[in-house]
Amino acid sequence: MAPEPDTAREISRILREWSEGNADASDELMPLVYEELRLQASRYLRRERQGHTLQTTALIHEAYLKLVDQHEVNWQNRSHFFGIAAKAMKRILVDYARARNREKRGGRDENVPLDEALAAVSEEKSREIIALDEALSRLAEFDARQAEIVSLRYFGGFSIAETAASLGISEATVKREWNSAKAWLKREVSR
């Protein structure tokens, strides 16, 4: 996921300008981050059922719209940006899964941010996404760092090194916390 050093510096520069109120910076940012966002979205969608037609592009655009709608974020660097992007993509998929489950249970039809023409996430995968999201919320209540590591690693596709750099901790700490969080989440989700 690591871009060329010049590109990484350019992304960080644009993010600082955006944080300082330059509204045009978000337009300048998109061409530089699009490929990495596409990779993140692809990682998310690879975990979905085989043969679904949920499009990577739709997920990228929906997440980017959520990101540019952020007016009070003080972007620290590109890792911070992609961490927030991973959370946005996760939230979109969880919301989509919840809406699909609501429809299947006869709940009222609600607008879903993704185009309705996209294929539905399978019911089983929807339940898994929701269960993981709920377990992650419980994990965050007593260990926010472990929850952040899971979000970056699982949903953002960050490597151990990228996660460590993003959070400002050692790779050994990331490995230890990642293993602990995975074991805890497995136990919680299997309940």
N, C-alpha and C positions, 0 to 999 in steps of 0.2 A: 504494500500500500504506500510505500515511501516514494514520493516524487523526487525528481532531480532537486539538488540543493537550491538552485536559482528559483525554481518554481515554488518550492516550500517557502523561501524567503518572500517571494512575491505574494503568495497567499496570506502569509502572516501580515505583510504590509497592508494589504487590502482590508483584512479583518480589523486591523487597528484603525484604519481610516473610517471604516463602517462604524466601529464603536465610538468614534469621535464625532459622528453625526453626518458623515458623507453618504447621502442616500444613493448616489450613483455607484458606490462601491459594490453593492450587491450585484448589479448588472455586470460589472467588471469581473466579479468573482466566479460566476457560473461557468464560463468556458474553462477556467483553471481547475475547478473541482468536479466537473461533470463525470469524468472517467472514474474517479475514486468513488463518487456517489453511486455510479452504475455498478461497480464491483461490490459495494456494500449491499445494494438492493438485490443483486444476483445471489449473494450469500444467503440473504433472508429467504428468497424465493426457492432456493435449492432445497430448503427444509420443508417445503410444502409437498403435497401429494404429486405423484407423477402425472404428467399430462395436463396440469391445470394451465389456464391461459392468462393468469394474472400477469400483467406485463411489467417488466422492470422499469420501463420508461414512466408508466403511470405512478409507480411507487416513488421514483426519484422526484418527479415533478410535485407530487403531493407533499413530500418531505421538504423540498426546497421552498415551497410556498409557506410552510410552517416556519422555516428558518428565517426567511426574509421578513416575516411578520413580527419577528422579535425586535423590539425597539429598545429594550433596556438591557440587552446582553452586552457585557464587556468582554468581547472575544479576546482570549489570551493568546491563542496560536492555532495553527491548523489542526493539531490533535484535539484541542478543545472543540473546535467546529465540527470535526468528524464524529466526536463522541456525542455531541448534541444531535447530529444528523442520525446517528444510530438509534438514539432514543426516540426521535421523531418517527423513524420507519417502524420501530417496534410498536409504538403507540398506534400508528395507522393500521397495522396488521391486527393488533389486539382489538381495536375498535371495530374493524371490519368483521372479525370472527364473532365478536359479541352481537353485532347486528345480524349476522347470518343465523346465529343460534336463536335470537329473539324471534326472527321470522319463522323459523322451523317450529317454535313452540307456540305460534299463533299470536305473537306480540304484534303491536302495531308497526306498520311499515314506516321506517324512518329514512331520511336521506343519509346516504353513506358517501363519504368523501370520494371514494374511487368510483369510476364509471360503472354504472349498473350492468353494462354489457359484459363486463369482465366475469369470467367463470367464478363460481363460488368456491371458497375454500372448503375442503371436505369437512363434514361434521366432526369427525374424529380429530382432525388436525386443529379445528377451531377450539375444541375442548382442551387439547394439549396446550395451545397458545394461551388460552385463558388461565389454565391451571398454572402454567409457568409464570405468567404475569402476576397472578395472585401470590404465588410462593415468593417471587422476587420482591414483591411489596412487603411481605412479612420479613424477609431477610433484611431489607433496607431498614426496618424498624430497629433491629438490634445490631446490624453491622452494615452501615452505609457503604463503606469501602468495598466490601465483598460484593455487594449488589452492583456497584459501579464497575468492578472488574468483570463480573458476569455480563453486564450490558455491553461493555467494550469488546470483550473476547467473543461472546456468543453472537450477539446481535450486530456488532460493528465489524466483526472479522479481524480485530486488531491482533497482532502477534503479541507474545509475551513482552518483547522489547518495546513495541509501540504503546502497550498498555502501561508499562512502567514509566515511560517518558511522559505520557499523557497525565498520569497521576502523580508524578514526581516521587516515585518510590523505586526500590530495587527490583530487579527481575526475580530474585529469590523470593522476595515478599509476594510478588504477583503469583508466582508458581504455587507457593504455600497457600495463599488465600484462595486462588482459583480451585485448587484441589479440595480444600475445605468447603467452599461454596457449592461445588458440584455435588459432593456427597450429601450435604444438607438439602439441596434442592431435589435431588433424586428421592430422598426419603420423604420430603414434603409432597412432591407431585404424585408419588405412588400411593399415598394415603387414600 
